[in-house]
Amino acid sequence: MKVLIVDDSKAMRMIVRRSLTQAGFTNVQAIEANNGVEALQVIEDQSPDLVLSDWNMPEMKGIDLLKSLRAAGRKVTLGFITSESSPEIHQQAVDSGAAFVIVKPFTPAAIEHALKPLMV
């Protein structure tokens, strides 16, 4: 499974990558992007199976990335890993087609809980 991790923080991308392994997802090929604009190009070039995106990033927010993908007819599964915890943000994510929202700080168990249903 190819997973695109989108976050403007290199450290956070490393944490997400490590958490995927700790959650038992060892058959994952992780690729990375710094923001939504870069992610659009990576998605076009590499067709990941799953996108794990931050919400707040420079150049293009995660929600705008999701809306761009859906407007273009791209059905790639996208979930958010974000510090945004308000019910309104979560509802906007779901209404826009997000598969899940994980709130930072998170545990490998939270990653496992969100991703396991998608692996069936």
C-alpha positions in Angstrom: 0.0 0.0 0.0 1.3 3.4 -1.0 0.6 6.2 1.6 1.2 9.9 1.0 1.9 11.9 4.1 1.3 15.6 3.7 2.5 18.0 6.4 4.6 21.1 6.4 6.6 19.8 9.3 9.3 17.2 8.4 9.3 16.1 12.1 5.5 15.4 11.9 5.9 13.5 8.7 8.5 11.3 10.4 6.2 10.8 13.4 3.3 9.7 11.2 5.6 7.3 9.3 6.9 5.8 12.5 3.3 5.5 13.9 2.2 3.6 10.8 4.8 1.0 11.5 4.1 0.9 15.2 0.4 0.4 14.4 1.3 -2.7 12.5 1.2 -1.3 8.9 4.5 -2.7 7.8 3.6 -3.2 4.2 3.3 0.5 3.6 5.4 2.5 1.1 5.4 6.0 2.5 5.9 9.0 0.3 5.8 12.7 1.4 4.7 16.1 0.4 5.2 19.5 2.2 1.8 21.0 1.4 -1.3 20.6 -0.7 0.1 22.0 -3.9 3.0 19.5 -3.8 0.6 16.8 -2.8 -1.5 17.3 -5.9 1.5 16.7 -8.1 2.6 13.7 -6.1 -0.9 12.2 -6.3 -0.9 12.8 -10.1 2.6 11.2 -10.5 2.4 8.3 -8.0 -1.3 7.4 -7.4 -1.1 6.7 -3.7 -3.8 4.4 -2.1 -4.2 6.7 0.9 -3.4 10.3 1.7 -2.8 11.4 5.4 -2.9 15.2 5.4 -2.5 17.9 7.9 -5.2 20.6 7.8 -3.1 23.8 8.2 -0.3 24.2 5.8 1.1 27.1 3.7 0.2 27.4 0.0 -2.8 25.0 0.2 -4.6 23.8 3.3 -5.5 20.1 3.6 -9.2 20.8 3.2 -8.5 22.6 -0.1 -6.4 19.6 -1.2 -9.4 17.3 -0.5 -11.8 19.7 -2.3 -9.5 19.9 -5.3 -9.2 16.1 -5.5 -12.9 15.6 -5.4 -13.6 18.4 -7.9 -11.2 16.6 -10.3 -13.0 13.3 -9.8 -10.1 11.8 -7.8 -11.5 9.2 -5.3 -8.2 8.6 -3.4 -9.0 7.9 0.3 -7.9 10.9 2.4 -7.9 11.3 6.1 -6.7 14.2 8.3 -4.1 14.2 11.0 -4.5 17.6 12.5 -4.4 19.8 15.6 -7.9 21.1 14.6 -10.3 19.6 17.1 -13.5 21.6 16.8 -16.7 19.7 15.8 -17.2 22.2 12.9 -13.8 21.3 11.4 -14.5 17.6 11.7 -17.9 18.0 10.1 -16.4 20.1 7.3 -13.9 17.3 6.7 -16.5 14.6 6.6 -18.9 16.6 4.4 -16.0 17.2 2.0 -15.3 13.5 1.7 -12.6 12.8 4.3 -12.4 9.2 5.5 -11.5 10.2 9.1 -10.0 12.9 11.3 -7.2 12.1 13.8 -6.4 14.8 16.3 -2.8 15.6 17.3 -1.2 14.5 19.5 -2.1 11.0 18.5 -1.0 7.4 19.2 -0.2 4.5 17.0 -3.5 3.0 18.3 -5.4 6.0 16.9 -3.8 5.4 13.5 -4.7 1.7 13.7 -8.3 2.5 14.7 -8.7 4.9 11.8 -7.0 2.8 9.1 -7.9 -0.8 9.9 -11.5 -0.5 8.6 -10.0 0.9 5.3 -7.8 -2.1 4.9 -10.6 -4.7 4.8 
